[in-house]
Every structure is written in structure tokens, then in C-alpha cells.
């Protein structure tokens, strides 16, 4: 099952039992490159579209209200400062152009942001 986490900048978060944020308005879909043009992000798992507080992804839809994001299957993500807390103890933390995704029982993921490109290892 793919690890997915939405990030809240305007929003960043997680789906499934994992959590991880990539860049503003982008959900982690796995290792690879994410390219953002306008409100569209193209990643390894398909296209994501941002409309106001709604993020539409192939994995499901996310809605953000304040520091809370509600995702598929009743999942909830809470953002405090530069860290988003997701289901199962997963966290996503942003430092400058780096995003660190930690999911219990899985290796950590690092995403690096350069302009409209994000690279996740």
C-alpha cells in the first residue's frame, strides 16, 4: 500500500497508515519527482489538483479547515508550526526546502524542493 500524507502549507497531509508531506498542496505518492504547474501537481501516483481548501488526488480528496485536514477514510491530520501529525503516529516536518516524512515501521523519506520540482528519495 502506498504511503500518502498531505502537507498543510495551504495544505500538506497523509493517507493510509502512513504520514508524509511533500510540498504545499502536494500529497506524497512515493519516491520520484513531483512537478507543479499552477494548481496541478504531476507525481508518481497521478495528478493532484488544488481548488481552494480542497485537494483532489487519485488516492482521495482532502479538505483543510484551519490547522486540520480531513482525508479519505475519515483520516485526520493536524498541523502545528512546521509539523503535521497524521494517523498511526506519522509525522511530516518542513525545514527550508526539505521535508522529512517519518512513519513508524518504515524508513524515513526526505523530499527536496527546487522551484516547481520536488524530489523524494
C-alpha positions as CSV (number, residue, x, y, z in Angstrom):
1,X,0.0,0.0,0.0
2,X,1.4,3.4,-0.9
3,X,2.3,5.7,1.9
4,X,0.5,9.0,1.4
5,X,0.4,12.2,3.6
6,X,-0.9,15.6,2.9
7,X,1.1,18.6,3.9
8,X,-0.6,21.8,5.1
9,X,1.1,25.0,4.0
10,X,-2.1,26.0,2.5
11,X,-2.2,22.2,3.0
12,X,0.2,19.1,3.2
13,X,-1.1,15.7,4.7
14,X,-1.2,11.6,4.8
15,X,-3.5,8.7,3.7
16,X,-3.2,5.0,4.6
17,X,-1.4,4.1,7.8
18,X,1.5,6.4,7.0
19,X,2.1,10.1,7.1
20,X,4.2,12.4,5.0
21,X,4.1,15.8,3.4
22,X,5.8,16.9,0.2
23,X,5.3,20.5,-0.6
24,X,2.4,23.0,-0.4
25,X,-0.7,21.4,-1.9
26,X,1.0,18.1,-2.6
27,X,0.5,14.6,-1.2
28,X,3.3,12.1,-1.0
29,X,2.6,9.3,-3.5
30,X,6.0,7.5,-3.4
31,X,9.6,8.1,-4.4
32,X,10.2,10.1,-7.5
33,X,9.7,13.6,-9.0
34,X,6.7,15.9,-8.5
35,X,6.2,18.8,-10.9
36,X,3.8,21.7,-10.1
37,X,2.2,24.0,-12.7
38,X,-0.5,26.3,-11.5
39,X,-2.9,24.3,-9.4
40,X,-1.8,20.9,-10.8
41,X,0.9,18.6,-9.5
42,X,2.1,15.7,-11.5
43,X,3.7,12.9,-9.4
44,X,4.4,9.2,-9.5
45,X,0.9,8.3,-8.4
46,X,-1.0,10.6,-10.8
47,X,-2.3,14.2,-11.0
48,X,-3.3,16.3,-7.9
49,X,-5.4,19.4,-8.2
50,X,-5.9,22.2,-5.7
51,X,-9.2,24.2,-5.6
52,X,-9.3,26.5,-2.6
53,X,-9.2,24.3,0.6
54,X,-9.8,21.1,-1.4
55,X,-7.1,18.8,-2.7
56,X,-8.2,16.3,-5.3
57,X,-5.9,13.3,-5.7
58,X,-6.2,9.8,-7.2
59,X,-5.9,8.4,-3.7
60,X,-8.9,10.5,-2.5
61,X,-9.9,14.1,-1.6
62,X,-8.6,16.3,1.3
63,X,-10.3,19.3,2.9
64,X,-8.4,21.7,5.1
65,X,-10.0,23.9,7.8
66,X,-7.6,25.9,9.8
67,X,-4.9,23.5,11.1
68,X,-7.0,20.4,10.4
69,X,-7.1,18.4,7.2
70,X,-9.6,15.6,6.7
71,X,-8.7,12.9,4.2
72,X,-10.1,9.7,2.8
73,X,-11.5,7.1,5.1
74,X,-12.0,9.5,7.9
75,X,-8.3,10.2,8.4
76,X,-7.4,13.5,10.2
77,X,-4.2,15.5,10.1
78,X,-3.2,18.2,12.5
79,X,-0.6,20.9,11.7
80,X,1.3,22.8,14.5
81,X,4.1,25.0,13.3
82,X,6.2,23.2,10.8
83,X,5.0,19.7,11.7
84,X,1.9,17.7,10.5
85,X,0.7,14.8,12.7
86,X,-1.1,12.0,10.9
87,X,-2.7,8.6,11.6
88,X,-0.6,5.9,13.3
89,X,2.0,8.3,14.8
90,X,3.3,9.5,11.4
91,X,4.8,13.0,11.1
92,X,5.9,15.4,8.4
93,X,8.3,18.2,9.2
94,X,9.4,21.0,7.0
95,X,12.8,22.8,7.3
96,X,13.5,25.2,4.5
97,X,13.4,23.3,1.2
98,X,13.5,19.9,2.9
99,X,10.5,17.8,4.1
100,X,11.1,14.9,6.4
101,X,8.4,12.1,6.4
102,X,8.5,9.7,9.4
103,X,6.2,6.7,9.5
104,X,6.6,4.1,12.3
105,X,7.9,0.9,10.9
106,X,9.1,2.4,7.7
107,X,12.4,4.1,6.6
108,X,12.3,7.9,6.7
109,X,11.7,9.8,3.5
110,X,13.3,13.1,2.5
111,X,11.8,15.4,-0.1
112,X,13.8,18.3,-1.6
113,X,12.0,21.3,-3.2
114,X,13.6,23.4,-6.0
115,X,11.3,25.8,-7.8
116,X,8.3,23.8,-9.2
117,X,10.1,20.5,-8.7
118,X,10.1,18.2,-5.7
119,X,12.4,15.2,-5.5
120,X,11.6,12.4,-2.9
121,X,14.0,9.6,-2.1
